């Protein structure tokens, strides 16, 4: 093993080569559209129901 191999990480990996990932486009929904004047909404996901609540200080709490 030479000096470069000791510092390059796993076999065949080159620590100087970085793969840049493309930014992920996210779809944003305003909370006002979700809540529509309510303090809590139910969200169904993969057969489970979750509760999304607004706190008195403006935060959000998601519970199962």
MIVEX-84598 format. One record per residue (C-alpha): residue in one letter; x, y, z. Coordinates in steps of 0.25 Angstrom, whole numbers, plus 5000, padded with zeros to 4 digits. Layout:
N
aXYZ
...
END
This chain:
64
x500050005000
x500650134996
x500450275003
x499250314994
x498550184997
x498550205012
x497850335011
x496850315000
x495850235008
x495150105003
x495850034992
x495650104979
x495050224985
x495750354982
x495550454993
x495750574983
x494650534974
x493250584979
x491950554972
x491150684972
x489650654974
x488650734967
x487750814975
x486350754978
x485150834974
x484150844986
x482750874985
x482350974996
x480950985001
x480651115010
x480151065023
x478951165022
x478551075010
x478650945019
x478051005031
x476951095025
x476751165038
x476751035047
x477851005057
x477950855054
x477850775041
x477850625039
x478850565029
x478650425023
x479950355019
x480250215016
x478950165023
x479250245036
x478650375041
x479550485046
x479150615053
x479850745049
x479550855060
x479951005061
x480551045074
x480251175081
x481651225077
x481451195063
x482151065062
x481650935056
x481550795063
x481350665055
x480850545063
x480450405059
END
